[in-house]
């Protein structure tokens, strides 16, 4: 059991580190112009919507049903978790605005959160990081059931999905002038929380089996809030530089294909 636990943590680290590949892909292409920024932001929105639905909401529902929950309880439970995640992300933005306005944050951070563009991207990065915790838990716990093939398949599926997520993080940070190296490093950092989720899952395997669906739904709600409240309104304001809708659909389709083919 100890070897399975260590393997689960190591696998969650590998899956999370693949976000760095996405960051490197964006960094290699250089700083985007305004039109390309809009397309990359649209792509990021599509990635997040698909990840929320296919990687978080549907697995949360399936795990609740597998755990013995009735259809009605599983549906209502996932909806409640999604709503709580969206509420928490909305309150986080509200509290950050209030702290920045009253000067209770460090000067540099307060100035950044006072800029709508940087605040929007900060919420995006928080949402991506938050959703990587239950993904890491899913990888870690998949090695605890005695079927290593299930563990490897889960690691591969989540790891490959992390590549476009890393691209999304790096693309948005590049749109506010971050250097290539910082964009790649930030994309990698968002994925490196996954072994924390993996370690938690293997440490409390009996508890996490019940907690994980709620964590998945919570993370999905946080991601969907950022997309609907921050990212899509931004792309609509930038419509003069070209519609971001095709890029959004491309991001959604890519993540859907990855989920279906790797599930």
ABEGO torsion letter per residue (X at the ends): XAAAAAAAAAAAAAAAAAAAAAAAAAAAAEBBBAAAAAAAAAAAAAAAAAAAAAAAAAAAAAAAAAAGBBAAAAAAAAAAAAAAAAAAAAAAAAAAAAAAAAGABBAAAAAAAABAAAAAAAAAAAAAAAAAAAAAAAAAAAAAAGBAAAAAAAAAAAAAAAAAAAAAAAAAAAAAGBBAAAAAAAAAAAAAAAAAAAAAAAABAAAAAAAAAAAAAAAAAAAAAAAAAAAAAAAAAAAAAEBAAAAAAAAAAAAAAAAAAAX
